[in-house]
Amino acid sequence: MKRKELESLLQQVDGFEKPKLLLEQYPTRPHIAACMLYTIHNTYDDIENKVVGDLGCGCGMLSIGTAMLGAGLCVGFDIDEEALEIFSRNVAEFELTNIDMIQCNVCSLSDTMSKSFDTIIMNPPFGTKHNKGMDMSFLKIALQMARVAVYSLHKTSTRENDQPLNPSFTILMDHIQKKADEWKIKMDVIAELRYDLPASYKFHKKKTVDIEVDLIRFSL
Ligand SMILES: C[S@@+](CC[C@H](N)C(=O)[O-])C[C@H]1O[C@@H](n2cnc3c(N)ncnc32)[C@H](O)[C@@H]1O
């Protein structure tokens, strides 16, 4: 499947009906989701026939794309029942059979899931709504769950050193890098993306807000 084709299919995925601010329910836009998943699939071969987990799956944008790219199974995890209802409807609409979902608080997932997935993908809550450090809590759990790799979107401004990504994908020293070093995990920023957030909340004055995000690959 071509990336453009994936993107146009993902445009048909229904998003949050009443997004919950405290859960940071921003959907991944189809363009970003397609770029992200296509890279994971084509460059790293971490999707096809693999068992993939999607932490904070929301209405399933990343899980559905993963299933379309031939995952053996993709399991989405989210705390919010309403988001998972929309996710279920999306799955039925696309007639996908390689998807499952679990309602839970990702931060309380126990060790029973340890090393149960080849790949974990996620667009986690960035931890900007009275939940500072939430992205790092998601990351810690993801690293326990995955056997091969974790792919995660993180706000570029999290970096102390705001240099653009250089062609050799130089690893940037930042907060996440320090944590990865502490956990003895190799990480690479594999893409820089612009996340055009639609104005989904009343306090958003502009139609869209651009946020720079890094797609990071953590290899185990
Ligand atoms: C930025 S949204 C991403 C949604 C979806 N993955 C996507 O790409 O469109 C973050 C998601 O994390 C979920 N979430 C927030 N806190 C959570 C928690 N503690 N446990 C599980 N899910 C959580 C929210 O409900 C929301 O769906």
The ligand as a Gaussian input file, in Angstrom:
#p B3LYP/6-31G(d) Opt

LIG

0 1
 C       -2.916000      12.463000      22.275000
 S       -4.263000      11.329000      22.408000
 C       -3.829000      10.168000      21.147000
 C       -4.998000       9.385000      20.628000
 C       -4.715000       8.388000      19.523000
 N       -3.599000       7.528000      19.828000
 C       -4.442000       9.048000      18.223000
 O       -3.302000       8.916000      17.800000
 O       -5.316000       9.679000      17.627000
 C       -3.871000      10.528000      23.951000
 C       -4.801000       9.392000      24.339000
 O       -4.357000       8.867000      25.602000
 C       -5.485000       8.506000      26.372000
 N       -5.076000       8.509000      27.788000
 C       -4.773000       9.573000      28.574000
 N       -4.394000       9.168000      29.794000
 C       -4.444000       7.804000      29.787000
 C       -4.144000       6.793000      30.730000
 N       -3.705000       7.092000      31.954000
 N       -4.297000       5.493000      30.370000
 C       -4.741000       5.180000      29.138000
 N       -5.036000       6.078000      28.194000
 C       -4.884000       7.383000      28.499000
 C       -6.532000       9.541000      26.036000
 O       -7.843000       9.095000      26.322000
 C       -6.265000       9.758000      24.542000
 O       -7.084000       8.916000      23.773000

